Amino acid sequence: QEAAGRVPGAVPGVPPPDPILPAAGARERVEDFRADGEPRLAAGPRAPAPIEVPGVGEAQAHPTLVGQYLIPNFVSPAEEAAILSWLGRPGERECAPAWRLREFNGRAYGKAWGVRTDLRARTQMVPAHPMPSQLRAVASRMGEAVRAVTGTAGWRPTEANAILYRRQEGHSLTAHVDDRALSGDVLCNLCLAGSAVMTYTREQGDARPPQQALGLSRPRALPRSERVPLPRYALQIQTKACRFEYAHAIDNADLVDGERVSITFRQGAFVPHGGAAAVWEADCVAEPGATSAARAGRASAGPKA
C-alpha cells in the first residue's frame, strides 16, 4: 500500500529526476506566440515527456525552468465562459467583491476571496469573502494536478486572487515573488480570456530553500531568465526553483490578446479552525473584519514579497 500523500510508484527518499533532462518522447519547446496566435517553437533543450494527470490531461514541465508546469486546455471554452460571466466586468453586473483598480505589483483590476494576507504585518486572517462555490470544481482538479507533479496529495487552496488586465489601459504585472512563507510552496494560475507571455528573472539573495526543495538532484546552473507563454484555457503551476528562485512579470506588450483574466490559487500558511474546507462558501460564515490571525515565517520569508 502506498504511503499517504504520495503518488503511486514514488520511492520514498529518492528525489525524482531533474525535469530539465530530455526524455524519450520529449516535445519541442514553445517559446512565444506568432502573430496568428499559434505557438512558436524554440531551439535548445527539448521539453521532458508530459506527466499524466488523471481526469485532467497532461502537465508539461518546462525544459529549463525547474518546477514550472503547464496544462493546456485545463478548462473548456464553456467553463471559461461561465467563470467570466460570473466574475463580470468593472462597473457592470459582477460577483462580490467588486473589481477594484489596484496598483500593487502593477496596474490592473483585482478582486480576491479566502484567507486575507497582510504582508506588512506578516499576518493572515479569516476570509471577508469566502472561497466561492463557482471555483470549487476547478480547484478540485488543481489538487489532482498538484498531486501528479509534486507527489503530494491534499493540496487545497485557501485563497484565490483574480486579476483583469487590459493592454490598452496600460496594465501589467511587475516583477515580484509571492511571499515565500505566507503563500505556500505551490501556486496555481488559471489563464482566461486571452494569452500572455510571462517573464521569469532569477532572484539574487541568500534566503533560499535547500537544494532538494528546489527540485534539483544535483547542483545545476539555473537560467538567468526565461519567457514562458501562458495560453488561454491553461493552468500554470509554480513549484520548486520556479516558485522560490524567480520573480515573475508580464509586460504590457506581452498581453497577447489585449485582455486577460488570471486567477491565482494558493494554499496559505494560515489554516482556519476546521481545516482548508472552512474557507469555502458552503462550509463557513465569515465576518468582515475578523481578526483571527496566523503569524508565519517572520524569519523564513524571502527577501521579497
N, C-alpha and C positions, 0 to 999 in steps of 0.2 A: 504494500500500500504506500502511495506517495505521501510524503510529509505535507502537512497543511501549509498552504501558501506557496507551494512550488508547482511549476508546470510539470506534468508527467514526463519522465525521461530525464529530468535535470539531475545532475550529480552534485550532492551537497559538498561545498568546499572547493569545487572546481569551477573557476570562472569560465564563462562562455568565450569562444574565440573572438578576437577583435573583429568588429563588423567592417573594419577598413579592408580586410583581406579579401581578394577576389574569391569567388566560389563558383562551382560548376553551375551553369545556367544563369550566370550573372547577366544583368541587363545594362544597357547603355545608360550613362549618367545624364540626367536632364539638368541643364544649366539655366535656361531662361525661356521666355515665350517669344515666338516670332510675331510679326505684325498681325498675322491672321489668327493669332491665339493658340496656334499649335506649339508644342514644346520644342525647344532647340536642344539637340544633343551636343554634349561637350566632349572634347578629347580628354584623355587622362584616365584615372582609375575607374574601373567599372563597378557599378553598384553590386553589392552582395545579393545572393538569392533571397527572394522575399520570404517573410515569415507569415505563415498561415494563421489567421485569426478566425476561429470557428464562428460561423454565422455572421461574419462581418466582411471579410475579404483578405487582402494581403497587405502587410506592413512592409514598406521598403525602407531599409536602412540607408542613410547617406554614406557614400563611399569613403569620405574623409572626415566628416563632422560626427565624431563618435557620440552616440546617444540621440541623434535626430532621426525620427521615423516619419514617414508619410503614408497615409492610407487613402488612395484616391477613391472618389465616389462613396465616401463614408455615409453621406446622406443622399437620398434620391432627390430629384427635382421637386417632387410632390412634398417631401418632408421639408425641404428648404422653403418652399412657398408657404407652408403652414407656419413655420417658425418666423419668417419675415413678416407675415401678415399679423401674427400675434405681437411681435415686437413693435410694429407700427413705425411711423416716421415722425421726426421732430415737428411739433406744432399741429399734428394731426391725431387721429384716434390711435392710441398706443396703450400698451400694458404698463402697469406700475412696476417700478418707478418711472417717471418721465425721462426722456432723453435730456441730458444737460450738456451744454458746450463746456468742455474741460480743456485745461492747458497742461495737465500732468503728463509727463512723458510724450509731449506733442499735442497739437491742437486737433480735436475730434469730438464727436458726440459720444457720451457714455452713459451707462446705467449698470447697476450691479445688484446681485442677490446673495443671500447666505451670510456667512461669517464676515464681519467687518474688521478691517485691518487699519490700525493706526501706526504707520511706520515710524513717526517721530517718537511716540511713546513706547514702541516695541511691544504693542498690545493687540490682541484680537478680542472681539466682543460678539455676543449673540446677535443673530440677524435682526435688522429692522424690516427687511423684506425676505421672507423665507425662500429657499430654492423652489422655483416654480415647477408644478407638475408637467407643464408643457415641455420641459427639458429632461424629464425622467428617463424616457426611452433612450435618447442618445447618450445620456450619462451612463446608463447601464451597459451599453455597447462599448463605451470608452473603458469601463472596468475590464471587460474581456480583452480589449486591445492592450491595455497596460499589463495585464497578466501575461499575454503572449510575448511581449517584447522585453519585459523585465524579469519574468519568472515569479512574480509576487502577486498573490490573489488578495482581494479585499479592498482594492482602491475604490473609493467612492468620494466624489467631490463634495466639499463643504462650502464652496463659493464659486460664483460664476460672474464674469465681468464682460459685458458686451460693449463693443466699440463700433461706431459707424464712421467710416472715412469717406470724404468727398474730395476728389482731387482738385476740382475747380474752386473749392473753398480753401485751398492751401493746407489741407490736413496731412498729417504724417505721424509716424511713431518714432520718437527719438531714441537713440541707443541707451539701453538700460538692462539691468538684470533684475528679474523678480526676486524679492527678498529671499536670501538663501536659507534662512531659518524659518520664517513665518509661512512661506508659501509652499513648502514641501519639496520632495525630491523629483516629482513628476508634474509637468504642465501639459495639458491637452488643449489644443487650439482648433476650434471649428471654423472653417473658411466658407463664408456665404456671400452671395450676391455678386462676387467678382473675384478675379485672380490678382495676385500681388507677388512681388519678389522681396524676400526678407534678407537683409544683410547681417551676417554674424561676424563680430570682431572679437578676437581673443582679448580677455581682460588681463591686466597686469596686477600683481599683488601676491601676498603671502597666504591669505586666508582661504585655502582651498582644501577640499576633501582629500583623503588619501587616494593613491593611485587606483586601487581596486574600485573605489566608489565612482571613479571617472570612467570605468568600463575598459581599462587598459590592462591586459595581462602582462605587459612588459613596457618599459619606458619607450615612449614614442613622441616624436616631434609633431605637435598638433599644428594645423594650418593657421596662419595669422588671421585670415578672413575667408568667408565663403558667402556667395549669393545663392539663395535657395528659393526656387519657385514654389508658391503656395497656390495650387489650382482651386478653383471654385468647387464646392462639394466635398473637399478633402478634410481629413483630420491630421494635424501635425502633433507629434508627441516629442517633448523635450525631456531628456534624462541625462544622467552622467555628465560627461565633459561639456556637451551642448548646453546643459542646464546650468552648470556651475562655473564654467571657464569662459563663456562667451556672453557679451552683450548682444542684443538683437534690436534691429531697427527696420523701418520701412520708410524709404524716402517718398516724398510726394510724387515724383516722377515714376516710382515703381508701383503705384496703384494702377495696374494694367488696364482695368476696365472702367476707371473713373470713379467707381463707388465700390466699397467693400464693407461687409459686416463680419466681424470676428467675435467669437465668444470663447473666452479662456476659462477653463475649469481647473480648480486647484483643490487639493486636499490639505488644508492648512494645519498648523501646529495645534490649534485650539479645537478640541472635540467637546461639544456641549454634553451635559448630562443626558444620557440616553443614546449616545453614540452619534455617528455621522448622520444616521437617518433622522435625527431630531432637528436638523436644519431644513428638512424638506417640508413643503407646504402642507402636505396631508398629515404630517406627523408632529407638528408643533404649532404653538401660538406664540409669536414673538411680540414683545412690547418695544416700540421705538424708544431709544434712549436707554435701554437696559445696559447695565454696566458689568455683568459677569464677564471676566476677562482672563486671558491667559498671557502671561509674560514669558516669551520664549526667546531663547537664543541671544541674550544680550552680548555674550562673549563670542558665540559661534557665528554670528551673522557676518556675511562677506563685506568687503569694503564699499559696495554699492547696493542700493535697494532698487 
